[in-house]
Amino acid sequence: MSIFEYNEEEEMRKLREGEREIWEKRGKAKGKAEDLLLILEFRWTVPGWLKERIFQEADALQLESWMKAAMSAGTMKDFLEKTGLSET
């Protein structure tokens, strides 16, 4: 096979694999967002804008960082200061 030949089956496999990775990352972030919200709601009243912001976050590592802040914060204000989250 030369470099100019197109292998449709191989290209489709690569596309499916890439899509699977994207969905796995989204699923992982969604699960972490749900966990974070559970922690926050157990401790305090969570404003709607913050719930929306949490579920917009796609970076699982960022969500883990916020979870750690939620567990160590003494108040919602303290949590927001630790994370830099704000309504604006």
mmCIF file as gemmi writes it, N, C-alpha and C atoms, coordinates in Angstrom:
data_model
loop_
_atom_site.group_PDB
_atom_site.id
_atom_site.type_symbol
_atom_site.label_atom_id
_atom_site.label_alt_id
_atom_site.label_comp_id
_atom_site.label_asym_id
_atom_site.label_entity_id
_atom_site.label_seq_id
_atom_site.pdbx_PDB_ins_code
_atom_site.Cartn_x
_atom_site.Cartn_y
_atom_site.Cartn_z
_atom_site.occupancy
_atom_site.B_iso_or_equiv
_atom_site.pdbx_formal_charge
_atom_site.auth_seq_id
_atom_site.auth_asym_id
_atom_site.pdbx_PDB_model_num
ATOM 1 N N . MET Axp A 1 ? 0.85 -1.178 0 1 0 ? 1 A 1
ATOM 2 C CA . MET Axp A 1 ? 0 0 0 1 0 ? 1 A 1
ATOM 3 C C . MET Axp A 1 ? 0.896 1.242 0 1 0 ? 1 A 1
ATOM 4 N N . SER Axp A 2 ? 0.597 2.133 -0.891 1 0 ? 2 A 1
ATOM 5 C CA . SER Axp A 2 ? 1.387 3.358 -0.952 1 0 ? 2 A 1
ATOM 6 C C . SER Axp A 2 ? 0.777 4.403 -0.013 1 0 ? 2 A 1
ATOM 7 N N . ILE Axp A 3 ? 1.519 5.465 0.207 1 0 ? 3 A 1
ATOM 8 C CA . ILE Axp A 3 ? 1.034 6.525 1.092 1 0 ? 3 A 1
ATOM 9 C C . ILE Axp A 3 ? -0.165 7.252 0.493 1 0 ? 3 A 1
ATOM 10 N N . PHE Axp A 4 ? -0.423 7.03 -0.776 1 0 ? 4 A 1
ATOM 11 C CA . PHE Axp A 4 ? -1.531 7.699 -1.439 1 0 ? 4 A 1
ATOM 12 C C . PHE Axp A 4 ? -2.82 6.884 -1.409 1 0 ? 4 A 1
ATOM 13 N N . GLU Axp A 5 ? -2.72 5.641 -0.956 1 0 ? 5 A 1
ATOM 14 C CA . GLU Axp A 5 ? -3.916 4.812 -0.88 1 0 ? 5 A 1
ATOM 15 C C . GLU Axp A 5 ? -4.699 5.164 0.377 1 0 ? 5 A 1
ATOM 16 N N . TYR Axp A 6 ? -5.989 5.133 0.239 1 0 ? 6 A 1
ATOM 17 C CA . TYR Axp A 6 ? -6.884 5.503 1.336 1 0 ? 6 A 1
ATOM 18 C C . TYR Axp A 6 ? -7.525 4.236 1.886 1 0 ? 6 A 1
ATOM 19 N N . ASN Axp A 7 ? -7.381 4.022 3.175 1 0 ? 7 A 1
ATOM 20 C CA . ASN Axp A 7 ? -7.973 2.862 3.822 1 0 ? 7 A 1
ATOM 21 C C . ASN Axp A 7 ? -9.174 3.353 4.626 1 0 ? 7 A 1
ATOM 22 N N . GLU Axp A 8 ? -10.344 3.245 4.03 1 0 ? 8 A 1
ATOM 23 C CA . GLU Axp A 8 ? -11.565 3.764 4.652 1 0 ? 8 A 1
ATOM 24 C C . GLU Axp A 8 ? -11.848 3.084 5.992 1 0 ? 8 A 1
ATOM 25 N N . GLU Axp A 9 ? -11.666 1.806 6.062 1 0 ? 9 A 1
ATOM 26 C CA . GLU Axp A 9 ? -11.932 1.067 7.301 1 0 ? 9 A 1
ATOM 27 C C . GLU Axp A 9 ? -11.021 1.56 8.432 1 0 ? 9 A 1
ATOM 28 N N . GLU Axp A 10 ? -9.767 1.776 8.144 1 0 ? 10 A 1
ATOM 29 C CA . GLU Axp A 10 ? -8.815 2.27 9.148 1 0 ? 10 A 1
ATOM 30 C C . GLU Axp A 10 ? -9.172 3.689 9.587 1 0 ? 10 A 1
ATOM 31 N N . GLU Axp A 11 ? -9.545 4.519 8.65 1 0 ? 11 A 1
ATOM 32 C CA . GLU Axp A 11 ? -9.928 5.896 8.972 1 0 ? 11 A 1
ATOM 33 C C . GLU Axp A 11 ? -11.183 5.929 9.84 1 0 ? 11 A 1
ATOM 34 N N . MET Axp A 12 ? -12.156 5.088 9.552 1 0 ? 12 A 1
ATOM 35 C CA . MET Axp A 12 ? -13.379 5.018 10.354 1 0 ? 12 A 1
ATOM 36 C C . MET Axp A 12 ? -13.073 4.529 11.766 1 0 ? 12 A 1
ATOM 37 N N . ARG Axp A 13 ? -12.175 3.573 11.886 1 0 ? 13 A 1
ATOM 38 C CA . ARG Axp A 13 ? -11.782 3.07 13.203 1 0 ? 13 A 1
ATOM 39 C C . ARG Axp A 13 ? -11.158 4.194 14.025 1 0 ? 13 A 1
ATOM 40 N N . LYS Axp A 14 ? -10.293 4.977 13.398 1 0 ? 14 A 1
ATOM 41 C CA . LYS Axp A 14 ? -9.653 6.103 14.081 1 0 ? 14 A 1
ATOM 42 C C . LYS Axp A 14 ? -10.685 7.135 14.537 1 0 ? 14 A 1
ATOM 43 N N . LEU Axp A 15 ? -11.657 7.42 13.664 1 0 ? 15 A 1
ATOM 44 C CA . LEU Axp A 15 ? -12.704 8.376 14.02 1 0 ? 15 A 1
ATOM 45 C C . LEU Axp A 15 ? -13.529 7.883 15.2 1 0 ? 15 A 1
ATOM 46 N N . ARG Axp A 16 ? -13.923 6.612 15.165 1 0 ? 16 A 1
ATOM 47 C CA . ARG Axp A 16 ? -14.717 6.042 16.266 1 0 ? 16 A 1
ATOM 48 C C . ARG Axp A 16 ? -13.924 6.064 17.569 1 0 ? 16 A 1
ATOM 49 N N . GLU Axp A 17 ? -12.648 5.76 17.488 1 0 ? 17 A 1
ATOM 50 C CA . GLU Axp A 17 ? -11.802 5.769 18.68 1 0 ? 17 A 1
ATOM 51 C C . GLU Axp A 17 ? -11.7 7.178 19.257 1 0 ? 17 A 1
ATOM 52 N N . GLY Axp A 18 ? -11.534 8.171 18.396 1 0 ? 18 A 1
ATOM 53 C CA . GLY Axp A 18 ? -11.467 9.558 18.845 1 0 ? 18 A 1
ATOM 54 C C . GLY Axp A 18 ? -12.778 10.009 19.472 1 0 ? 18 A 1
ATOM 55 N N . GLU Axp A 19 ? -13.89 9.619 18.865 1 0 ? 19 A 1
ATOM 56 C CA . GLU Axp A 19 ? -15.199 9.966 19.428 1 0 ? 19 A 1
ATOM 57 C C . GLU Axp A 19 ? -15.396 9.309 20.795 1 0 ? 19 A 1
ATOM 58 N N . ARG Axp A 20 ? -14.976 8.067 20.923 1 0 ? 20 A 1
ATOM 59 C CA . ARG Axp A 20 ? -15.101 7.348 22.196 1 0 ? 20 A 1
ATOM 60 C C . ARG Axp A 20 ? -14.316 8.069 23.29 1 0 ? 20 A 1
ATOM 61 N N . GLU Axp A 21 ? -13.123 8.511 22.969 1 0 ? 21 A 1
ATOM 62 C CA . GLU Axp A 21 ? -12.308 9.23 23.952 1 0 ? 21 A 1
ATOM 63 C C . GLU Axp A 21 ? -12.99 10.519 24.393 1 0 ? 21 A 1
ATOM 64 N N . ILE Axp A 22 ? -13.578 11.23 23.453 1 0 ? 22 A 1
ATOM 65 C CA . ILE Axp A 22 ? -14.293 12.471 23.787 1 0 ? 22 A 1
ATOM 66 C C . ILE Axp A 22 ? -15.453 12.173 24.713 1 0 ? 22 A 1
ATOM 67 N N . TRP Axp A 23 ? -16.246 11.153 24.395 1 0 ? 23 A 1
ATOM 68 C CA . TRP Axp A 23 ? -17.4 10.812 25.235 1 0 ? 23 A 1
ATOM 69 C C . TRP Axp A 23 ? -16.971 10.328 26.604 1 0 ? 23 A 1
ATOM 70 N N . GLU Axp A 24 ? -15.866 9.599 26.678 1 0 ? 24 A 1
ATOM 71 C CA . GLU Axp A 24 ? -15.363 9.145 27.972 1 0 ? 24 A 1
ATOM 72 C C . GLU Axp A 24 ? -14.954 10.341 28.84 1 0 ? 24 A 1
ATOM 73 N N . LYS Axp A 25 ? -14.282 11.319 28.243 1 0 ? 25 A 1
ATOM 74 C CA . LYS Axp A 25 ? -13.878 12.514 28.981 1 0 ? 25 A 1
ATOM 75 C C . LYS Axp A 25 ? -15.095 13.294 29.459 1 0 ? 25 A 1
ATOM 76 N N . ARG Axp A 26 ? -16.091 13.431 28.581 1 0 ? 26 A 1
ATOM 77 C CA . ARG Axp A 26 ? -17.312 14.146 28.966 1 0 ? 26 A 1
ATOM 78 C C . ARG Axp A 26 ? -18.029 13.421 30.102 1 0 ? 26 A 1
ATOM 79 N N . GLY Axp A 27 ? -18.094 12.099 30.008 1 0 ? 27 A 1
ATOM 80 C CA . GLY Axp A 27 ? -18.749 11.315 31.049 1 0 ? 27 A 1
ATOM 81 C C . GLY Axp A 27 ? -18.026 11.425 32.38 1 0 ? 27 A 1
ATOM 82 N N . LYS Axp A 28 ? -16.712 11.404 32.337 1 0 ? 28 A 1
ATOM 83 C CA . LYS Axp A 28 ? -15.922 11.535 33.556 1 0 ? 28 A 1
ATOM 84 C C . LYS Axp A 28 ? -16.136 12.91 34.187 1 0 ? 28 A 1
ATOM 85 N N . ALA Axp A 29 ? -16.129 13.952 33.373 1 0 ? 29 A 1
ATOM 86 C CA . ALA Axp A 29 ? -16.343 15.308 33.891 1 0 ? 29 A 1
ATOM 87 C C . ALA Axp A 29 ? -17.751 15.445 34.459 1 0 ? 29 A 1
ATOM 88 N N . LYS Axp A 30 ? -18.74 14.876 33.781 1 0 ? 30 A 1
ATOM 89 C CA . LYS Axp A 30 ? -20.113 14.967 34.283 1 0 ? 30 A 1
ATOM 90 C C . LYS Axp A 30 ? -20.228 14.285 35.641 1 0 ? 30 A 1
ATOM 91 N N . GLY Axp A 31 ? -19.612 13.123 35.786 1 0 ? 31 A 1
ATOM 92 C CA . GLY Axp A 31 ? -19.643 12.422 37.062 1 0 ? 31 A 1
ATOM 93 C C . GLY Axp A 31 ? -18.978 13.226 38.17 1 0 ? 31 A 1
ATOM 94 N N . LYS Axp A 32 ? -17.87 13.844 37.864 1 0 ? 32 A 1
ATOM 95 C CA . LYS Axp A 32 ? -17.185 14.665 38.862 1 0 ? 32 A 1
ATOM 96 C C . LYS Axp A 32 ? -18.003 15.901 39.206 1 0 ? 32 A 1
ATOM 97 N N . ALA Axp A 33 ? -18.673 16.482 38.209 1 0 ? 33 A 1
ATOM 98 C CA . ALA Axp A 33 ? -19.541 17.636 38.465 1 0 ? 33 A 1
ATOM 99 C C . ALA Axp A 33 ? -20.676 17.235 39.403 1 0 ? 33 A 1
ATOM 100 N N . GLU Axp A 34 ? -21.25 16.08 39.173 1 0 ? 34 A 1
ATOM 101 C CA . GLU Axp A 34 ? -22.318 15.589 40.049 1 0 ? 34 A 1
ATOM 102 C C . GLU Axp A 34 ? -21.81 15.365 41.466 1 0 ? 34 A 1
ATOM 103 N N . ASP Axp A 35 ? -20.614 14.803 41.586 1 0 ? 35 A 1
ATOM 104 C CA . ASP Axp A 35 ? -20.021 14.58 42.91 1 0 ? 35 A 1
ATOM 105 C C . ASP Axp A 35 ? -19.765 15.9 43.628 1 0 ? 35 A 1
ATOM 106 N N . LEU Axp A 36 ? -19.226 16.863 42.9 1 0 ? 36 A 1
ATOM 107 C CA . LEU Axp A 36 ? -18.955 18.17 43.487 1 0 ? 36 A 1
ATOM 108 C C . LEU Axp A 36 ? -20.245 18.821 43.975 1 0 ? 36 A 1
ATOM 109 N N . LEU Axp A 37 ? -21.266 18.761 43.155 1 0 ? 37 A 1
ATOM 110 C CA . LEU Axp A 37 ? -22.539 19.355 43.54 1 0 ? 37 A 1
ATOM 111 C C . LEU Axp A 37 ? -23.121 18.657 44.774 1 0 ? 37 A 1
ATOM 112 N N . LEU Axp A 38 ? -22.968 17.365 44.86 1 0 ? 38 A 1
ATOM 113 C CA . LEU Axp A 38 ? -23.423 16.623 46.034 1 0 ? 38 A 1
ATOM 114 C C . LEU Axp A 38 ? -22.72 17.118 47.301 1 0 ? 38 A 1
ATOM 115 N N . ILE Axp A 39 ? -21.425 17.299 47.221 1 0 ? 39 A 1
ATOM 116 C CA . ILE Axp A 39 ? -20.648 17.809 48.363 1 0 ? 39 A 1
ATOM 117 C C . ILE Axp A 39 ? -21.136 19.202 48.742 1 0 ? 39 A 1
ATOM 118 N N . LEU Axp A 40 ? -21.251 20.075 47.75 1 0 ? 40 A 1
ATOM 119 C CA . LEU Axp A 40 ? -21.66 21.453 48.023 1 0 ? 40 A 1
ATOM 120 C C . LEU Axp A 40 ? -23.068 21.515 48.605 1 0 ? 40 A 1
ATOM 121 N N . GLU Axp A 41 ? -23.991 20.757 48.032 1 0 ? 41 A 1
ATOM 122 C CA . GLU Axp A 41 ? -25.372 20.791 48.511 1 0 ? 41 A 1
ATOM 123 C C . GLU Axp A 41 ? -25.513 20.181 49.902 1 0 ? 41 A 1
ATOM 124 N N . PHE Axp A 42 ? -24.652 19.267 50.242 1 0 ? 42 A 1
ATOM 125 C CA . PHE Axp A 42 ? -24.666 18.698 51.586 1 0 ? 42 A 1
ATOM 126 C C . PHE Axp A 42 ? -24.25 19.748 52.612 1 0 ? 42 A 1
ATOM 127 N N . ARG Axp A 43 ? -23.357 20.619 52.205 1 0 ? 43 A 1
ATOM 128 C CA . ARG Axp A 43 ? -22.81 21.605 53.127 1 0 ? 43 A 1
ATOM 129 C C . ARG Axp A 43 ? -23.544 22.944 53.119 1 0 ? 43 A 1
ATOM 130 N N . TRP Axp A 44 ? -23.968 23.401 51.951 1 0 ? 44 A 1
ATOM 131 C CA . TRP Axp A 44 ? -24.544 24.732 51.83 1 0 ? 44 A 1
ATOM 132 C C . TRP Axp A 44 ? -25.648 24.762 50.778 1 0 ? 44 A 1
ATOM 133 N N . THR Axp A 45 ? -26.305 25.913 50.674 1 0 ? 45 A 1
ATOM 134 C CA . THR Axp A 45 ? -27.226 26.182 49.571 1 0 ? 45 A 1
ATOM 135 C C . THR Axp A 45 ? -26.385 26.622 48.376 1 0 ? 45 A 1
ATOM 136 N N . VAL Axp A 46 ? -26.644 26.005 47.245 1 0 ? 46 A 1
ATOM 137 C CA . VAL Axp A 46 ? -25.839 26.281 46.045 1 0 ? 46 A 1
ATOM 138 C C . VAL Axp A 46 ? -26.658 27.139 45.076 1 0 ? 46 A 1
ATOM 139 N N . PRO Axp A 47 ? -26.161 28.324 44.744 1 0 ? 47 A 1
ATOM 140 C CA . PRO Axp A 47 ? -26.893 29.176 43.8 1 0 ? 47 A 1
ATOM 141 C C . PRO Axp A 47 ? -26.959 28.552 42.404 1 0 ? 47 A 1
ATOM 142 N N . GLY Axp A 48 ? -28.024 28.89 41.69 1 0 ? 48 A 1
ATOM 143 C CA . GLY Axp A 48 ? -28.227 28.343 40.345 1 0 ? 48 A 1
ATOM 144 C C . GLY Axp A 48 ? -27.082 28.624 39.393 1 0 ? 48 A 1
ATOM 145 N N . TRP Axp A 49 ? -26.518 29.834 39.453 1 0 ? 49 A 1
ATOM 146 C CA . TRP Axp A 49 ? -25.424 30.172 38.536 1 0 ? 49 A 1
ATOM 147 C C . TRP Axp A 49 ? -24.226 29.263 38.767 1 0 ? 49 A 1
ATOM 148 N N . LEU Axp A 50 ? -24.006 28.848 40.033 1 0 ? 50 A 1
ATOM 149 C CA . LEU Axp A 50 ? -22.862 27.986 40.333 1 0 ? 50 A 1
ATOM 150 C C . LEU Axp A 50 ? -23.108 26.56 39.827 1 0 ? 50 A 1
ATOM 151 N N . LYS Axp A 51 ? -24.328 26.085 39.961 1 0 ? 51 A 1
ATOM 152 C CA . LYS Axp A 51 ? -24.664 24.758 39.419 1 0 ? 51 A 1
ATOM 153 C C . LYS Axp A 51 ? -24.396 24.731 37.92 1 0 ? 51 A 1
ATOM 154 N N . GLU Axp A 52 ? -24.864 25.772 37.233 1 0 ? 52 A 1
ATOM 155 C CA . GLU Axp A 52 ? -24.652 25.848 35.783 1 0 ? 52 A 1
ATOM 156 C C . GLU Axp A 52 ? -23.166 25.86 35.45 1 0 ? 52 A 1
ATOM 157 N N . ARG Axp A 53 ? -22.398 26.65 36.182 1 0 ? 53 A 1
ATOM 158 C CA . ARG Axp A 53 ? -20.95 26.754 35.926 1 0 ? 53 A 1
ATOM 159 C C . ARG Axp A 53 ? -20.257 25.423 36.138 1 0 ? 53 A 1
ATOM 160 N N . ILE Axp A 54 ? -20.65 24.715 37.195 1 0 ? 54 A 1
ATOM 161 C CA . ILE Axp A 54 ? -20.045 23.412 37.488 1 0 ? 54 A 1
ATOM 162 C C . ILE Axp A 54 ? -20.294 22.446 36.334 1 0 ? 54 A 1
ATOM 163 N N . PHE Axp A 55 ? -21.532 22.405 35.829 1 0 ? 55 A 1
ATOM 164 C CA . PHE Axp A 55 ? -21.843 21.465 34.751 1 0 ? 55 A 1
ATOM 165 C C . PHE Axp A 55 ? -21.304 21.91 33.395 1 0 ? 55 A 1
ATOM 166 N N . GLN Axp A 56 ? -20.865 23.136 33.27 1 0 ? 56 A 1
ATOM 167 C CA . GLN Axp A 56 ? -20.217 23.599 32.043 1 0 ? 56 A 1
ATOM 168 C C . GLN Axp A 56 ? -18.744 23.179 31.995 1 0 ? 56 A 1
ATOM 169 N N . GLU Axp A 57 ? -18.172 22.898 33.152 1 0 ? 57 A 1
ATOM 170 C CA . GLU Axp A 57 ? -16.742 22.573 33.209 1 0 ? 57 A 1
ATOM 171 C C . GLU Axp A 57 ? -16.493 21.188 32.619 1 0 ? 57 A 1
ATOM 172 N N . ALA Axp A 58 ? -15.61 21.117 31.647 1 0 ? 58 A 1
ATOM 173 C CA . ALA Axp A 58 ? -15.297 19.859 30.973 1 0 ? 58 A 1
ATOM 174 C C . ALA Axp A 58 ? -13.984 19.243 31.442 1 0 ? 58 A 1
ATOM 175 N N . ASP Axp A 59 ? -13.225 19.966 32.239 1 0 ? 59 A 1
ATOM 176 C CA . ASP Axp A 59 ? -11.917 19.502 32.697 1 0 ? 59 A 1
ATOM 177 C C . ASP Axp A 59 ? -12.064 18.763 34.029 1 0 ? 59 A 1
ATOM 178 N N . ALA Axp A 60 ? -11.891 17.451 33.999 1 0 ? 60 A 1
ATOM 179 C CA . ALA Axp A 60 ? -12.056 16.631 35.199 1 0 ? 60 A 1
ATOM 180 C C . ALA Axp A 60 ? -11.06 17.014 36.293 1 0 ? 60 A 1
ATOM 181 N N . LEU Axp A 61 ? -9.859 17.4 35.918 1 0 ? 61 A 1
ATOM 182 C CA . LEU Axp A 61 ? -8.872 17.798 36.92 1 0 ? 61 A 1
ATOM 183 C C . LEU Axp A 61 ? -9.272 19.086 37.627 1 0 ? 61 A 1
ATOM 184 N N . GLN Axp A 62 ? -9.874 20.01 36.89 1 0 ? 62 A 1
ATOM 185 C CA . GLN Axp A 62 ? -10.37 21.246 37.489 1 0 ? 62 A 1
ATOM 186 C C . GLN Axp A 62 ? -11.48 20.931 38.487 1 0 ? 62 A 1
ATOM 187 N N . LEU Axp A 63 ? -12.378 20.028 38.098 1 0 ? 63 A 1
ATOM 188 C CA . LEU Axp A 63 ? -13.471 19.644 38.986 1 0 ? 63 A 1
ATOM 189 C C . LEU Axp A 63 ? -12.94 18.967 40.252 1 0 ? 63 A 1
ATOM 190 N N . GLU Axp A 64 ? -11.904 18.155 40.124 1 0 ? 64 A 1
ATOM 191 C CA . GLU Axp A 64 ? -11.281 17.53 41.302 1 0 ? 64 A 1
ATOM 192 C C . GLU Axp A 64 ? -10.714 18.602 42.228 1 0 ? 64 A 1
ATOM 193 N N . SER Axp A 65 ? -10.096 19.598 41.649 1 0 ? 65 A 1
ATOM 194 C CA . SER Axp A 65 ? -9.546 20.693 42.438 1 0 ? 65 A 1
ATOM 195 C C . SER Axp A 65 ? -10.659 21.404 43.201 1 0 ? 65 A 1
ATOM 196 N N . TRP Axp A 66 ? -11.781 21.637 42.528 1 0 ? 66 A 1
ATOM 197 C CA . TRP Axp A 66 ? -12.912 22.278 43.185 1 0 ? 66 A 1
ATOM 198 C C . TRP Axp A 66 ? -13.486 21.397 44.291 1 0 ? 66 A 1
ATOM 199 N N . MET Axp A 67 ? -13.468 20.072 44.074 1 0 ? 67 A 1
ATOM 200 C CA . MET Axp A 67 ? -13.956 19.165 45.122 1 0 ? 67 A 1
ATOM 201 C C . MET Axp A 67 ? -13.097 19.276 46.376 1 0 ? 67 A 1
ATOM 202 N N . LYS Axp A 68 ? -11.804 19.332 46.18 1 0 ? 68 A 1
ATOM 203 C CA . LYS Axp A 68 ? -10.9 19.481 47.323 1 0 ? 68 A 1
ATOM 204 C C . LYS Axp A 68 ? -11.17 20.789 48.05 1 0 ? 68 A 1
ATOM 205 N N . ALA Axp A 69 ? -11.407 21.852 47.291 1 0 ? 69 A 1
ATOM 206 C CA . ALA Axp A 69 ? -11.727 23.142 47.897 1 0 ? 69 A 1
ATOM 207 C C . ALA Axp A 69 ? -13.048 23.057 48.653 1 0 ? 69 A 1
ATOM 208 N N . ALA Axp A 70 ? -14.017 22.349 48.096 1 0 ? 70 A 1
ATOM 209 C CA . ALA Axp A 70 ? -15.325 22.203 48.752 1 0 ? 70 A 1
ATOM 210 C C . ALA Axp A 70 ? -15.208 21.459 50.073 1 0 ? 70 A 1
ATOM 211 N N . MET Axp A 71 ? -14.326 20.48 50.106 1 0 ? 71 A 1
ATOM 212 C CA . MET Axp A 71 ? -14.169 19.69 51.33 1 0 ? 71 A 1
ATOM 213 C C . MET Axp A 71 ? -13.395 20.436 52.41 1 0 ? 71 A 1
ATOM 214 N N . SER Axp A 72 ? -12.559 21.369 52.009 1 0 ? 72 A 1
ATOM 215 C CA . SER Axp A 72 ? -11.74 22.076 52.997 1 0 ? 72 A 1
ATOM 216 C C . SER Axp A 72 ? -12.283 23.457 53.365 1 0 ? 72 A 1
ATOM 217 N N . ALA Axp A 73 ? -13.237 23.962 52.596 1 0 ? 73 A 1
ATOM 218 C CA . ALA Axp A 73 ? -13.779 25.299 52.846 1 0 ? 73 A 1
ATOM 219 C C . ALA Axp A 73 ? -14.702 25.29 54.065 1 0 ? 73 A 1
ATOM 220 N N . GLY Axp A 74 ? -14.663 26.389 54.797 1 0 ? 74 A 1
ATOM 221 C CA . GLY Axp A 74 ? -15.529 26.513 55.961 1 0 ? 74 A 1
ATOM 222 C C . GLY Axp A 74 ? -16.893 27.088 55.633 1 0 ? 74 A 1
ATOM 223 N N . THR Axp A 75 ? -16.969 27.851 54.556 1 0 ? 75 A 1
ATOM 224 C CA . THR Axp A 75 ? -18.213 28.48 54.129 1 0 ? 75 A 1
ATOM 225 C C . THR Axp A 75 ? -18.274 28.48 52.607 1 0 ? 75 A 1
ATOM 226 N N . MET Axp A 76 ? -19.46 28.783 52.076 1 0 ? 76 A 1
ATOM 227 C CA . MET Axp A 76 ? -19.591 28.896 50.629 1 0 ? 76 A 1
ATOM 228 C C . MET Axp A 76 ? -18.707 30.031 50.124 1 0 ? 76 A 1
ATOM 229 N N . LYS Axp A 77 ? -18.657 31.124 50.857 1 0 ? 77 A 1
ATOM 230 C CA . LYS Axp A 77 ? -17.81 32.257 50.473 1 0 ? 77 A 1
ATOM 231 C C . LYS Axp A 77 ? -16.349 31.815 50.4 1 0 ? 77 A 1
ATOM 232 N N . ASP Axp A 78 ? -15.918 31.033 51.368 1 0 ? 78 A 1
ATOM 233 C CA . ASP Axp A 78 ? -14.553 30.512 51.394 1 0 ? 78 A 1
ATOM 234 C C . ASP Axp A 78 ? -14.305 29.623 50.169 1 0 ? 78 A 1
ATOM 235 N N . PHE Axp A 79 ? -15.266 28.772 49.842 1 0 ? 79 A 1
ATOM 236 C CA . PHE Axp A 79 ? -15.147 27.911 48.664 1 0 ? 79 A 1
ATOM 237 C C . PHE Axp A 79 ? -14.976 28.751 47.398 1 0 ? 79 A 1
ATOM 238 N N . LEU Axp A 80 ? -15.829 29.764 47.251 1 0 ? 80 A 1
ATOM 239 C CA . LEU Axp A 80 ? -15.763 30.612 46.057 1 0 ? 80 A 1
ATOM 240 C C . LEU Axp A 80 ? -14.429 31.351 45.973 1 0 ? 80 A 1
ATOM 241 N N . GLU Axp A 81 ? -13.908 31.792 47.098 1 0 ? 81 A 1
ATOM 242 C CA . GLU Axp A 81 ? -12.61 32.473 47.104 1 0 ? 81 A 1
ATOM 243 C C . GLU Axp A 81 ? -11.485 31.504 46.728 1 0 ? 81 A 1
ATOM 244 N N . LYS Axp A 82 ? -11.536 30.277 47.257 1 0 ? 82 A 1
ATOM 245 C CA . LYS Axp A 82 ? -10.495 29.288 46.957 1 0 ? 82 A 1
ATOM 246 C C . LYS Axp A 82 ? -10.473 28.905 45.477 1 0 ? 82 A 1
ATOM 247 N N . THR Axp A 83 ? -11.651 28.87 44.869 1 0 ? 83 A 1
ATOM 248 C CA . THR Axp A 83 ? -11.74 28.431 43.484 1 0 ? 83 A 1
ATOM 249 C C . THR Axp A 83 ? -11.692 29.561 42.469 1 0 ? 83 A 1
ATOM 250 N N . GLY Axp A 84 ? -11.931 30.782 42.929 1 0 ? 84 A 1
ATOM 251 C CA . GLY Axp A 84 ? -11.983 31.906 42.002 1 0 ? 84 A 1
ATOM 252 C C . GLY Axp A 84 ? -13.272 31.975 41.219 1 0 ? 84 A 1
ATOM 253 N N . LEU Axp A 85 ? -14.258 31.18 41.606 1 0 ? 85 A 1
ATOM 254 C CA . LEU Axp A 85 ? -15.547 31.196 40.914 1 0 ? 85 A 1
ATOM 255 C C . LEU Axp A 85 ? -16.349 32.411 41.348 1 0 ? 85 A 1
ATOM 256 N N . SER Axp A 86 ? -17.046 33.008 40.389 1 0 ? 86 A 1
ATOM 257 C CA . SER Axp A 86 ? -17.91 34.134 40.715 1 0 ? 86 A 1
ATOM 258 C C . SER Axp A 86 ? -19.041 34.165 39.711 1 0 ? 86 A 1
ATOM 259 N N . GLU Axp A 87 ? -20.064 34.893 40.06 1 0 ? 87 A 1
ATOM 260 C CA . GLU Axp A 87 ? -21.264 34.942 39.229 1 0 ? 87 A 1
ATOM 261 C C . GLU Axp A 87 ? -21.012 35.61 37.881 1 0 ? 87 A 1
ATOM 262 N N . THR Axp A 88 ? -20.046 36.464 37.797 1 0 ? 88 A 1
ATOM 263 C CA . THR Axp A 88 ? -19.793 37.176 36.549 1 0 ? 88 A 1
ATOM 264 C C . THR Axp A 88 ? -18.883 36.423 35.619 1 0 ? 88 A 1
